[in-house]
């Protein structure tokens, strides 16, 4: 008698540290946007992370599984250095544009990427740029992706030559 073909049991999905950090960046963009929209401090969100409610980022990954230390540090450093970060962004905008004209999501992607370039020197430039380009692709059209890519490449060359 022929054995029945049984598929292997489904293995739990491995969650690598780098993929959790990438989701932490995505969560940071979303929270920075939310805080800016509601005119709140990002520290208000940090209290929610430490609360008892379970919030899922994806179907299988909860906010508790993210790199919460990195998420907290990233948001706080952005908030602490916001004036400096905005100056860097504005230096790389054309004369026709200002920070206030940027799409809010794009603005927070740029702010967080610049924060990482300035404050997280152990993270390679290439990683920072790739992560934020991927986040931009999730929210924007190709034109905005090219804009973010160009601006971040120029800024990275000045910040970390």
N, C-alpha and C positions, 0 to 999 in steps of 0.2 A: 504494500500500500504506500502511495506517495505521501510524503509529509506535506502538510499544508504550509503555504507560504505565509508566515506571520511577520508582519513588519516589526522592526525593533521598537520597543517602547520609546516614546518620545523622551528625549533627554531634556532636562531643564536648560533653558537658554543661558549660556555663560555671559556674564556681564563684565566685560573688561574694564579696567580702571580708566583707560583712555575713552571708551565709549560713554562711560558714566560722566567723565569730565566734559565731554562734548555735549551731553544732555544738560549738564550744569550750566554751560555757556548759553545754551538755548533758553533755559529757564531764566538766566540772568537777563537776557535780552527782553524776554516777556515781562519780567518783573520791573525792569528799568522803564520800559514803556508804560506799564500800568502805574507805577509811582509817578512818572512825569505827567501822565494824563490826569491822574487824580490829585496832582500836586501834593504828594506825600513824600516822605523820606523813605528810602529803600530799607532803612532799619525797621520800619513797621512790618515789612514782609519777613524780615529775618525772625521776628517774634513768631510769625505764623509757622515757619518751618519747624521751630522747636515745640510747637503746640502738639496736642494729642491727636488731631485729626489726620487721617491717612489720605494724602492727595496723590493721585496717580498721574505721572507725566506721559506715560504710554500705557498700553493695555497691561503690560507686565512689570513696569518699573515705577516704583513709588518715589516720591520726593525724598523719602528717608534714605533711599539707596544712593542718591547722588553724592558727589563729592561736596558735602555741605560746607566744609571749611573753605574750600576753594570758592564756592559760590558766595559765601559771606564775605570773604576777603575781596573778591572781585567787585562786588557791589559797593562795599564800603570804600575801597580805594577809588572807584569811579566817582563816588559822591565827594570824597575828600579832595580830589584833584580836578574837579569838573571845570573850573575856570581855565586851568592850564591845558586840559584836554581840548576844550572848545577852541582855544587859540590855535592849537596845532591843526585842528580840522579846518578852521577858517583860512589858515595860511595856505592850504592846499585846494581851496575852492577857487573857481574862476571869479573874475571881478563881477560877473553878472549874478553870482549866487551868494547867499549868506546861510548861516547855520539854520536860521529860522525858516528858510524856504525848503529845507530838506524834508522828505517824508519822515515822520517820527520814528518809524521802525529803522530806517536807514541811519538816522541820527544816533540811535542807541546802539546799533551794530558798530558804527564807527567809534563811538565813545568807549564801548567795552573793549574793542580791539586795541585802541590806543592805550587804554588802561593797562592791558596785558603787556603791550610793548614797553611801556614805561616802568611798570611796577613788578612784573614777573619775569625777570631777566633770565631765569633758568629755563623758561619755556622757549624753544627755538622759534625764531621769526616765522619760518615756513609753516610750523604747526599753527601759530596764531592766525596767519593769513588764510590758510586752508580752512580752518574751522569757521571763521567768520564769513568766508565766501560761501561755504555750504549753507550756513544759516541764512544768508542773504538769498540764496537760490530758493529756499523754502518759502520766502515771503514776497519775492519780487520778480520782476521781469528781467530778461537778459540785459537790457540796457542799464538797469540799476546795478546788476551784478558786475558789469564791466566798470561802472563808475566807482563802486566800492573797491574793487580790485585795484584799479589805478591809484586811487587816493591812498589806500593802505600801503601799497608798494612804495609810493613816494614818501609817505610819512615814516615808514619803517627804515628807509635808507637814511633819513635824518636822525631818527631816534637811536637806532642801533647800526651805525655805519660799519 
